[in-house]
């Protein structure tokens, strides 16, 4: 059950984060993958723990700077 909550929280955070300009491109460049793959992971169409962790880390970094 806690896994589902964590997944829901990450999905909600990522949906909100998709509004950050350049987020997908920055993460794609960091990981050396295609931007569309990162976008699909962010929208929940694909699964990649590596991409998901990088997205969440970048979102956290952005939000810390904004605070």
FENPE-V12213 format. One line per field, one symbol per residue. phi: phi as a letter, one per 20 degrees, with the letter a starting at -180 (. if undefined). Layout:
phi->???
This chain:
phi->.ffffffffffffffffffffngffffgffemcfgfffffffeneccbffffffffffffffffffe
